[in-house]
């Protein structure tokens, strides 16, 4: 009886081993025939039997599973990338443990090809504005090929484009920890036959120059991306409302690029938000001392002050921008808007008044003040229109101001100008 039980157990093990081999052969044949769905089904059946499989069968199973899910991923199933990568990595770890490397070399080639598939798929996703998916694929591409840190950089950029700020922050912090620089040298030469400048590797370019088919070699070095990375970390912390971390990130960013005026403005804006108006003013002064003749800088200072409700400071900044560049249309529009906004603030006060003689007198006083502010805004734009006669933005804003003033003649004049 005891011998029979042993024989039955042995027979059972043989059946399990036979089933494993059958399912793996079925999957292999299905892949060769192009039937990915059939291969997937066979592998799912084999999966429950892998606990008793030997190392050789396990390596084969993981390799076939990697093949199957890689094909699914290439056919558009983005979720299959992870399974394919995990399976291929299991091939390598299994064979390293067993000391036998039947599938390892081919697996590494497959993983390299998958990196290219991931990146190409991410490019397509970015074109279709599927930024989150693109970022995840680029990050996987980086994990598959850690030397290609540029994939991590592009993953962060894709996440930002999709508004996935926490995801982007994770990637940017990883880039920072890696010391990623991003600067690269591009080698170019002019094709003698076409006259076109072409980019190529240094060795290829040198060979082409020797053959006399190319001329005028040049090297273009792209700038380091370190400053951009630390700046983006600071901006994302601000976006996420993590003000303490944002201040620390601004400190790092400023240390990396102390003369970036846009960085100074963003830091100043954060200090204003935190109620530190003295630090805000000091940073504004620092920015203008660095670039005293930068019209864009003064325009941006005007925008920051306008957003913070500092109307007089905003006007000073816009006027300074216009001193530097008298034709700065956006500064003219915003300067005009400061007067219109101030006038609009009086309307609520006017509407809250009653019908007493004192209230009526106050109403007339406020109305005259409001109309005077509107007329100041109109005057700025009328002067602007003389040098920018066809500017739609100026004409639309002027028309709206005249409409609010009840100046029908000027309203109709602007309406006709707009309609052509």
C-alpha positions as CSV (number, residue, x, y, z in Angstrom):
1,X,0.0,0.0,0.0
2,X,2.8,2.3,0.9
3,X,4.6,1.6,-2.4
4,X,1.4,2.4,-4.3
5,X,1.0,5.8,-2.6
6,X,4.6,6.7,-3.6
7,X,4.0,5.7,-7.1
8,X,0.8,7.8,-7.3
9,X,2.6,10.8,-5.9
10,X,5.4,10.4,-8.5
11,X,2.9,10.0,-11.2
12,X,1.1,13.2,-10.1
13,X,4.4,15.2,-10.2
14,X,5.0,13.8,-13.7
15,X,1.6,15.0,-14.8
16,X,2.3,18.5,-13.4
17,X,5.6,18.7,-15.2
18,X,3.9,17.5,-18.4
19,X,1.2,20.2,-18.1
20,X,3.8,22.9,-17.6
21,X,5.7,21.8,-20.7
22,X,2.5,21.6,-22.7
23,X,1.3,25.1,-21.8
24,X,4.7,26.6,-22.5
25,X,4.9,24.9,-25.9
26,X,1.4,26.1,-26.7
27,X,2.4,29.7,-25.7
28,X,5.5,29.5,-27.8
29,X,3.7,28.2,-30.9
30,X,1.0,30.8,-30.5
31,X,3.6,33.6,-30.4
32,X,5.3,32.3,-33.5
33,X,1.8,32.2,-35.2
34,X,1.1,35.8,-34.1
35,X,-1.7,34.8,-31.8
36,X,-0.9,36.9,-28.7
37,X,-4.3,36.2,-27.0
38,X,-3.8,32.4,-27.2
39,X,-0.3,32.8,-25.8
40,X,-1.6,34.9,-22.9
41,X,-4.2,32.2,-22.1
42,X,-1.7,29.4,-22.1
43,X,0.7,31.3,-19.9
44,X,-2.1,32.1,-17.4
45,X,-2.8,28.4,-17.2
46,X,0.9,27.6,-16.7
47,X,1.3,30.3,-14.1
48,X,-0.4,28.3,-11.3
49,X,2.0,25.4,-12.1
50,X,5.2,27.4,-11.8
51,X,5.6,26.8,-8.0
52,X,6.9,23.3,-8.7
53,X,8.8,24.1,-11.9
54,X,12.5,23.9,-12.2
55,X,14.7,27.0,-12.9
56,X,14.9,26.2,-16.6
57,X,11.1,26.1,-17.0
58,X,10.7,29.2,-14.9
59,X,13.1,31.2,-17.1
60,X,11.3,30.0,-20.2
61,X,7.9,30.9,-18.7
62,X,9.1,34.5,-17.8
63,X,10.7,34.9,-21.2
64,X,7.5,33.9,-23.0
65,X,5.5,36.1,-20.7
66,X,7.8,39.0,-21.4
67,X,7.4,38.4,-25.2
68,X,3.6,38.2,-24.9
69,X,3.2,41.4,-22.9
70,X,5.8,43.2,-24.9
71,X,3.7,42.5,-28.0
72,X,0.5,43.6,-26.2
73,X,2.2,46.8,-25.2
74,X,3.4,47.5,-28.7
75,X,-0.1,46.9,-30.0
76,X,-1.4,49.7,-27.8
77,X,-2.0,48.2,-24.3
78,X,0.0,50.7,-22.2
79,X,-0.7,48.6,-19.0
80,X,1.3,45.7,-20.5
81,X,4.6,47.5,-20.4
82,X,5.1,47.0,-16.7
83,X,4.3,43.3,-16.8
84,X,6.6,42.8,-19.8
85,X,9.5,44.5,-18.0
86,X,8.9,42.6,-14.7
87,X,8.8,39.3,-16.6
88,X,12.0,40.0,-18.6
89,X,13.8,41.1,-15.3
90,X,12.6,37.8,-13.7
91,X,14.3,35.9,-16.6
92,X,17.6,37.6,-15.8
93,X,17.4,37.1,-12.0
94,X,16.2,33.5,-12.4
95,X,19.1,32.6,-14.7
96,X,21.6,34.4,-12.6
97,X,20.5,32.4,-9.6
98,X,20.7,29.1,-11.5
99,X,24.0,29.9,-13.2
100,X,22.5,29.1,-16.6
101,X,21.9,31.9,-19.1
102,X,19.9,30.4,-22.0
103,X,17.6,33.5,-22.4
104,X,19.6,36.3,-20.7
105,X,21.4,37.7,-23.7
106,X,18.2,37.8,-25.9
107,X,16.2,39.2,-22.9
108,X,18.6,42.1,-22.6
109,X,18.2,42.8,-26.3
110,X,14.4,42.7,-25.9
111,X,14.5,45.1,-22.9
112,X,16.6,47.5,-25.1
113,X,14.0,47.3,-27.8
114,X,11.3,47.9,-25.3
115,X,13.0,51.1,-24.2
116,X,12.7,52.4,-27.8
117,X,9.1,51.3,-28.0
118,X,8.3,53.1,-24.7
119,X,9.9,56.3,-25.9
120,X,8.3,56.2,-29.3
121,X,4.9,55.5,-27.7
122,X,5.5,58.4,-25.2
123,X,6.2,60.8,-28.1
124,X,2.9,59.8,-29.7
125,X,1.1,60.3,-26.4
126,X,2.6,63.7,-26.0
127,X,1.4,64.6,-29.5
128,X,-2.1,63.5,-28.4
129,X,-1.9,65.5,-25.2
130,X,-1.9,62.3,-23.1
131,X,0.8,63.8,-20.9
132,X,0.4,61.7,-17.7
133,X,0.7,58.4,-19.7
134,X,3.6,59.8,-21.6
135,X,5.4,60.8,-18.4
136,X,4.9,57.3,-17.0
137,X,6.3,55.6,-20.1
138,X,9.3,57.9,-20.3
139,X,10.0,57.2,-16.6
140,X,9.8,53.4,-17.4
141,X,12.2,54.0,-20.3
142,X,14.6,55.7,-17.9
143,X,14.3,52.8,-15.4
144,X,15.0,50.3,-18.2
145,X,18.0,52.4,-19.3
146,X,19.3,54.4,-16.3
147,X,22.2,55.9,-18.3
148,X,19.6,57.7,-20.4
149,X,18.7,60.3,-17.8
150,X,17.3,62.5,-20.5
151,X,14.2,60.3,-20.4
152,X,13.6,61.2,-16.8
153,X,14.0,64.9,-17.7
154,X,11.4,64.5,-20.5
155,X,9.1,62.6,-18.1
156,X,9.1,65.6,-15.7
157,X,8.4,67.9,-18.6
158,X,5.4,65.8,-19.8
159,X,4.0,65.7,-16.2
160,X,4.2,69.5,-16.0
161,X,2.4,69.8,-19.3
162,X,-0.4,67.6,-18.0
163,X,-0.7,69.5,-14.7
164,X,0.5,66.5,-12.8
165,X,2.7,68.6,-10.5
166,X,3.3,66.0,-7.7
167,X,4.4,63.5,-10.4
168,X,6.7,66.1,-11.9
169,X,8.1,67.1,-8.6
170,X,9.1,63.5,-7.9
171,X,11.0,63.3,-11.2
172,X,12.6,66.7,-10.8
173,X,13.8,65.9,-7.3
174,X,15.3,62.6,-8.7
175,X,17.1,64.6,-11.4
176,X,18.4,67.0,-8.8
177,X,19.7,64.1,-6.6
178,X,21.3,62.6,-9.6
179,X,23.1,65.8,-10.4
180,X,21.6,65.8,-13.9
181,X,23.1,68.6,-16.0
182,X,21.6,68.0,-19.4
183,X,24.1,70.0,-21.4
184,X,25.2,68.3,-24.6
185,X,27.3,68.9,-27.6
186,X,25.8,68.6,-31.0
187,X,28.1,68.1,-34.0
188,X,27.1,69.5,-37.4
189,X,28.5,70.0,-40.9
190,X,27.2,71.3,-44.2
191,X,26.3,68.7,-46.9
192,X,28.2,69.9,-50.0
193,X,25.7,68.6,-52.5
194,X,22.5,70.0,-50.8
195,X,23.9,72.9,-48.9
196,X,21.9,71.7,-45.8
197,X,23.4,71.7,-42.3
198,X,23.1,68.2,-40.8
199,X,23.6,66.9,-37.3
200,X,25.6,63.7,-36.7
201,X,28.0,62.0,-34.3
202,X,31.5,63.4,-34.0
203,X,33.1,60.3,-35.5
204,X,30.7,60.3,-38.4
205,X,31.1,64.0,-39.0
206,X,34.9,63.7,-39.0
207,X,34.7,60.9,-41.5
208,X,32.4,62.9,-43.8
209,X,34.8,65.9,-43.6
210,X,37.7,63.6,-44.7
211,X,35.6,62.4,-47.7
212,X,35.1,66.1,-48.8
213,X,31.3,65.5,-49.0
214,X,30.8,67.8,-46.0
215,X,32.3,71.1,-45.0
216,X,32.1,73.9,-42.3
217,X,32.0,71.7,-39.2
218,X,30.5,73.3,-36.1
219,X,29.8,72.3,-32.5
220,X,26.8,73.6,-30.6
221,X,26.7,73.2,-26.8
222,X,23.2,73.3,-25.3
223,X,23.0,75.0,-21.9
224,X,22.9,73.2,-18.6
225,X,19.4,72.3,-17.3
226,X,20.4,72.5,-13.6
227,X,19.0,76.0,-13.1
228,X,15.8,75.1,-14.9
229,X,15.3,72.0,-12.7
230,X,15.8,73.7,-9.4
231,X,13.6,76.6,-10.6
232,X,10.8,74.2,-11.5
233,X,11.0,72.5,-8.2
234,X,10.5,75.8,-6.4
235,X,7.6,76.8,-8.7
236,X,5.9,73.4,-8.2
237,X,6.1,73.7,-4.4
238,X,4.5,77.1,-4.7
239,X,1.8,75.7,-7.0
240,X,1.1,72.9,-4.5
241,X,0.9,75.5,-1.6
242,X,3.9,74.0,0.2
243,X,5.4,77.4,1.0
244,X,8.1,76.4,3.4
245,X,9.5,73.8,0.9
246,X,9.1,76.4,-1.9
247,X,11.3,79.0,0.0
248,X,14.0,76.3,0.5
249,X,13.8,75.5,-3.2
250,X,14.0,79.2,-4.1
251,X,17.2,79.4,-2.0
252,X,18.7,76.5,-4.0
253,X,17.6,78.0,-7.3
254,X,18.9,81.4,-6.5
255,X,22.3,79.9,-5.4
256,X,22.4,78.2,-8.8
257,X,21.3,81.3,-10.8
258,X,21.4,84.5,-8.7
259,X,20.6,86.8,-11.5
260,X,17.5,85.2,-12.9
261,X,15.1,88.1,-12.6
262,X,12.0,85.9,-13.2
263,X,13.1,83.7,-10.3
264,X,13.4,86.8,-8.1
265,X,9.9,87.9,-9.1
266,X,8.4,84.5,-8.3
267,X,10.2,84.4,-4.9
268,X,9.0,88.0,-4.2
269,X,5.4,87.0,-5.0
270,X,5.6,84.2,-2.5
271,X,6.9,86.5,0.2
272,X,4.0,88.9,-0.5
273,X,1.6,85.9,-0.2
274,X,3.2,85.1,3.2
275,X,2.8,88.7,4.4
276,X,6.4,89.7,4.3
277,X,6.1,92.9,2.3
278,X,9.5,94.2,3.3
279,X,11.2,91.1,1.7
280,X,8.9,91.6,-1.3
281,X,10.1,95.1,-1.8
282,X,13.7,94.2,-1.3
283,X,13.5,91.5,-4.0
284,X,11.7,93.9,-6.4
285,X,14.5,96.4,-5.9
286,X,17.1,93.7,-6.5
287,X,15.5,92.7,-9.7
288,X,15.4,96.3,-11.1
289,X,19.0,96.9,-10.0
290,X,20.1,93.9,-12.0
291,X,18.3,95.0,-15.2
292,X,17.3,98.7,-14.9
293,X,16.6,99.1,-18.6
294,X,14.5,95.9,-19.1
295,X,11.0,96.9,-20.1
296,X,9.7,93.3,-19.8
297,X,11.0,93.2,-16.2
298,X,9.1,96.4,-15.2
299,X,6.1,95.1,-17.0
300,X,6.2,91.9,-15.0
301,X,6.7,93.9,-11.8
302,X,3.6,95.8,-12.8
303,X,1.7,92.6,-13.2
304,X,2.8,91.2,-9.8
305,X,1.8,94.5,-8.1
306,X,-1.5,94.6,-10.0
307,X,-2.3,91.0,-8.9
308,X,-1.5,92.0,-5.3
309,X,-3.7,95.1,-5.4
310,X,-0.8,97.6,-5.3
311,X,-2.3,99.9,-7.9
312,X,0.1,102.8,-7.5
313,X,3.2,100.5,-7.6
314,X,1.8,98.8,-10.6
315,X,1.3,102.1,-12.4
316,X,4.9,103.2,-11.6
317,X,6.2,99.9,-13.1
318,X,4.1,100.2,-16.2
319,X,5.1,103.8,-16.7
320,X,8.8,102.9,-16.4
321,X,8.3,100.1,-18.9
322,X,6.8,102.7,-21.3
323,X,9.7,105.1,-20.7
324,X,12.0,102.3,-21.9
325,X,9.7,101.1,-24.7
326,X,7.1,103.7,-25.6
327,X,5.3,101.3,-27.9
328,X,4.8,98.5,-25.3
329,X,1.2,97.7,-26.0
330,X,0.6,95.3,-23.1
331,X,2.0,97.8,-20.7
332,X,-0.4,100.4,-22.1
333,X,-3.4,98.1,-21.9
334,X,-2.6,97.1,-18.3
335,X,-1.9,100.7,-17.3
336,X,-5.3,101.7,-18.7
337,X,-6.9,98.7,-16.8
338,X,-5.6,100.0,-13.5
339,X,-7.7,103.1,-13.9
340,X,-10.8,101.2,-15.1
341,X,-10.5,98.7,-12.2
342,X,-10.2,101.6,-9.7
343,X,-13.3,103.2,-11.3
344,X,-15.2,99.9,-11.1
345,X,-14.5,99.6,-7.4
346,X,-16.5,102.8,-6.9
347,X,-19.6,101.3,-8.5
348,X,-20.4,99.0,-5.6
349,X,-20.1,102.0,-3.3
350,X,-22.5,104.0,-5.5
351,X,-25.0,101.2,-5.7
352,X,-25.1,101.0,-1.9
353,X,-26.3,104.6,-1.5
354,X,-29.9,105.5,-0.7
355,X,-32.1,108.3,-2.0
356,X,-31.5,111.0,0.5
357,X,-30.2,114.4,-0.6
358,X,-26.8,113.6,0.9
359,X,-26.7,110.2,-0.8
360,X,-27.6,111.7,-4.1
361,X,-24.8,114.3,-3.7
362,X,-22.3,111.5,-2.8
363,X,-23.5,109.4,-5.7
364,X,-22.8,112.3,-8.1
365,X,-19.4,112.9,-6.6
366,X,-18.4,109.2,-6.9
367,X,-19.8,109.0,-10.5
368,X,-17.6,112.0,-11.5
369,X,-14.6,110.3,-9.9
370,X,-15.4,107.0,-11.7
371,X,-15.9,108.7,-15.0
372,X,-12.7,110.6,-14.6
373,X,-10.8,107.4,-14.0
374,X,-12.4,105.8,-17.0
375,X,-11.4,108.8,-19.1
376,X,-7.8,108.5,-17.9
377,X,-7.8,104.9,-19.0
378,X,-9.3,105.9,-22.4
379,X,-6.7,108.7,-22.9
380,X,-3.8,106.1,-22.5
381,X,-5.3,103.9,-25.1
382,X,-6.1,106.7,-27.5
383,X,-2.4,107.7,-27.4
384,X,-1.5,104.0,-27.9
385,X,-3.9,103.8,-30.9
386,X,-2.0,106.5,-32.7
387,X,1.1,104.3,-33.0
388,X,-0.8,101.0,-33.2
389,X,-3.8,101.9,-35.4
390,X,-5.0,98.4,-36.1
391,X,-4.5,96.8,-32.7
392,X,-7.7,94.9,-31.9
393,X,-7.0,94.6,-28.1
394,X,-6.7,98.4,-27.8
395,X,-9.8,99.1,-29.8
396,X,-11.9,96.5,-27.9
397,X,-10.9,98.0,-24.5
398,X,-11.5,101.5,-25.7
399,X,-14.9,100.6,-27.0
400,X,-15.8,99.0,-23.7
401,X,-14.6,102.1,-21.8
402,X,-16.7,104.4,-24.0
403,X,-19.7,102.1,-23.6
404,X,-19.4,102.3,-19.8
405,X,-19.1,106.1,-20.0
406,X,-22.2,106.4,-22.2
407,X,-20.1,108.1,-24.9
408,X,-22.1,106.8,-27.9
409,X,-20.2,108.7,-30.5
410,X,-16.8,107.3,-29.6
411,X,-18.4,103.9,-28.9
412,X,-19.7,103.8,-32.5
413,X,-16.4,105.1,-33.9
414,X,-14.5,102.2,-32.3
415,X,-17.2,99.7,-33.3
416,X,-16.7,100.7,-36.9
417,X,-12.9,100.6,-36.7
418,X,-13.1,97.1,-35.2
419,X,-15.6,95.8,-37.9
420,X,-13.4,97.4,-40.6
